[in-house]
Structure formats: structure tokens, C-alpha cells
């Protein structure tokens, strides 16, 4: 059984949101701030690569069979079957790898995964929910990406309504109706959490 190491643990910063809320933009911004000492947790997924995505950089791309084998081997800190045979998860070895570098771990993961990490490490984790201004705006953002079919977009929009209902379970909600304001709020929130004494 694989376990997450307890040696040299940093803190865990989770950003979750419905697709198209802008959480990835916020996460990329935070990673550029060297003073925060953050490293990005690369998720594993069984979905196909999109566009210019690179294995071991954007995701650990696994087949559905490989993913299921790792679930059986208890190799994930959290995982989720988002759609049929479309898995996402966080490998325990990924968190250990980043902690070994002396970093705090930054996650850009789905709502269920974010809440699972918060439950496993309640004191060590800051769970942030990024909220879109509205479902209509979310649909426009997803269409503008031009990476998915209308059916996929409709699935994501339907899922977003359920995800929005979980927002109160997070430590903080950042509404992304103005990106500059959302970036500043995220930066201050994370800095305050990292500087707080445990």
C-alpha cells in the first residue's frame, strides 16, 4: 500500500471550480509568484490529450486500464470518474515528489477531489472555490475555448450546477467576474494561509 509521506510536508492549496470558471488562469498566475514557493500537482487522467497538451507536464496520461490498476493499488490520494471511463486523480507519489522539493503543493482539480483532499488533510489544506459570474457566462467561456463539442459543453454546464451547490463546503469562494480582482484576491488568500502559524 502506498502512503503519502509525513516527512517534510508543506501545505496543500486546492483550487476547484466548474470548467470555464478561470481556475487554471488563477493557478498559473500563482505559480509565477516565487515568494509563495508553490509547485503544481500534475493530475493523472485517462482522457485523450487536447490540443498542445504534453504528457508528464500537463497531465500524467494513462489508459483507463492503467488508471483502474492504480486505483486497485491504492496509488491515488483522490480520484474521480468524471464521465464514463474518463478518470482524473492525484497520485500520492506526485505529492511526495513536490514535498521532497520543499514546496507547497498547488492543485487545479475538480470539486469532489478538492473536498477529498481537504477531508484527508483538514489543517494543512486551503480549499478555494472559483465561482463564475453565472451559468450563462460559463457556457460562453466554454464555447469560446473551441476545444469541445456542443454535447460536451452541455454536459459540463449541467455538471456545473451541481458543483456550484458545493461552494459553501470550501474555505473560501472567489467570484471570477473581474480577472484582475480575482487574481489579487487569490494571491492574498494563499499568502495569508501560508504565513499563518499552524
C-alpha positions in Angstrom: 0.0 0.0 0.0 1.3 3.4 -1.0 1.0 6.2 1.6 1.8 9.9 1.4 5.0 10.6 3.4 4.7 12.6 6.6 8.2 13.9 6.4 8.9 17.4 5.3 5.3 18.2 4.5 4.4 21.5 3.1 0.8 22.9 2.8 -1.8 22.0 0.2 -3.6 24.7 -1.8 -6.6 23.4 -3.7 -8.4 25.3 -6.4 -11.6 23.8 -7.7 -14.4 25.1 -9.9 -16.7 24.2 -12.7 -14.9 24.0 -16.1 -14.6 27.5 -17.6 -14.6 29.4 -14.3 -11.0 30.6 -14.8 -9.3 28.5 -12.1 -6.4 27.4 -14.3 -5.7 31.0 -15.2 -5.5 31.8 -11.5 -3.4 28.8 -10.7 -0.9 29.7 -13.4 -0.7 33.3 -12.0 0.0 32.0 -8.5 2.8 29.7 -9.8 4.7 32.7 -11.2 4.9 34.2 -7.7 8.1 32.8 -6.4 7.6 34.2 -2.9 4.7 31.7 -2.4 7.1 28.7 -3.0 4.4 26.7 -4.8 4.7 23.7 -7.1 1.9 22.4 -9.4 0.5 19.0 -8.7 0.2 17.2 -12.1 -3.0 15.2 -12.2 -3.4 11.8 -13.8 -6.2 11.3 -16.3 -7.5 8.7 -18.7 -8.9 11.2 -21.2 -7.4 11.9 -24.6 -4.9 14.7 -24.9 -6.3 18.1 -26.0 -4.5 20.4 -28.4 -0.9 21.0 -27.4 -1.0 19.1 -24.1 2.1 17.3 -23.1 2.4 14.0 -21.1 4.2 14.4 -17.7 3.8 18.2 -17.9 0.1 18.9 -18.3 -1.1 15.5 -17.1 0.1 12.0 -16.5 -1.9 10.5 -19.4 -2.9 6.9 -18.6 -5.2 4.4 -20.3 -8.5 3.6 -18.5 -7.0 0.2 -17.7 -3.8 1.7 -16.2 -5.8 4.1 -14.2 -8.0 1.3 -12.8 -4.9 -0.7 -11.9 -3.6 2.2 -9.9 -6.9 2.6 -8.1 -6.7 -1.1 -7.1 -3.1 -0.5 -5.9 -4.3 2.4 -3.7 -1.9 4.8 -5.5 -4.2 7.8 -5.5 -4.7 10.5 -2.9 -8.0 11.2 -4.6 -9.6 10.1 -7.8 -12.9 10.6 -9.7 -14.7 9.0 -12.6 -15.9 12.3 -14.1 -17.6 10.7 -17.1 -17.7 7.0 -18.1 -14.1 5.7 -18.3 -12.9 9.3 -18.0 -10.9 9.4 -14.8 -8.9 12.1 -13.0 -6.9 11.8 -9.9 -3.9 12.8 -7.8 -1.1 10.2 -7.4 0.4 10.0 -3.9 3.9 9.9 -5.5 3.2 13.3 -7.1 2.6 15.0 -3.7 5.6 13.3 -2.2 7.7 14.4 -5.1 6.8 18.1 -4.6 7.1 17.9 -0.8 10.6 16.4 -1.2 11.5 19.6 -3.1 10.4 21.7 -0.1 7.4 23.1 -1.9 3.8 23.8 -1.0 1.5 21.8 -3.4 -1.0 23.7 -5.6 -3.9 21.7 -7.1 -6.2 22.6 -10.0 -8.7 19.8 -9.6 -12.4 19.0 -9.7 -14.7 19.8 -6.8 -15.0 16.2 -5.5 -11.2 15.7 -5.5 -10.7 19.1 -3.8 -13.0 18.2 -1.0 -11.5 14.8 -0.5 -8.0 16.3 -0.1 -9.5 18.9 2.4 -11.1 16.0 4.4 -7.8 14.0 4.5 -5.6 17.0 5.5 -8.0 19.4 7.2 -5.4 21.6 8.9 -2.9 21.5 6.1 -5.2 22.4 3.2 -6.7 25.6 1.9 -9.7 24.8 -0.3 -10.7 27.6 -2.7 -13.8 27.5 -4.9 -13.7 29.7 -8.0 -17.2 30.8 -9.0 -18.2 32.0 -12.4 -20.4 35.1 -12.6 -23.3 33.0 -14.0 -24.0 29.7 -15.8 -24.7 31.7 -19.0 -21.2 33.3 -18.8 -19.7 29.9 -18.1 -21.4 28.5 -21.3 -20.0 31.4 -23.4 -16.4 30.8 -22.0 -16.6 27.1 -22.8 -17.8 27.8 -26.4 -15.0 30.4 -26.9 -12.4 27.7 -26.0 -13.4 25.8 -29.2 -11.9 22.6 -27.7 -15.1 20.6 -27.3 -18.4 19.6 -29.0 -21.7 21.2 -28.0 -22.7 17.9 -26.3 -19.6 18.0 -24.1 -20.2 21.7 -23.3 -23.8 20.9 -22.3 -22.6 18.1 -20.1 -20.1 20.4 -18.4 -22.8 23.1 -17.9 -25.2 20.5 -16.4 -22.4 19.4 -14.0 -21.5 23.0 -13.1 -24.9 23.5 -11.4 -24.3 20.6 -9.1 -20.7 21.8 -8.5 -21.9 25.3 -7.6 -24.0 23.8 -4.8 -20.8 22.5 -3.1 -19.2 26.0 -2.9 -20.1 26.6 0.8 -18.1 23.5 1.7 -14.9 25.2 0.7 -12.8 27.5 2.9 -13.2 30.5 0.6 -15.2 31.4 -2.6 -13.6 33.7 -5.1 -16.0 35.0 -7.7 -14.3 35.5 -11.1 -16.3 38.2 -12.7 -13.2 40.5 -12.9 -10.0 38.6 -13.5 -7.5 41.2 -12.1 -9.6 41.3 -8.9 -9.8 37.5 -8.7 -6.0 37.1 -9.2 -5.3 39.7 -6.4 -7.8 38.0 -4.0 -6.3 34.6 -4.7 -2.8 35.8 -4.1 -3.7 37.5 -0.8 -5.7 34.5 0.4 -2.9 32.0 -0.4 -0.1 34.2 1.1 -2.1 34.7 4.3 -2.7 30.9 4.6 1.0 30.1 4.0 2.1 32.7 6.5 -0.3 31.6 9.3 1.2 29.6 12.0 -0.2 26.1 12.3 
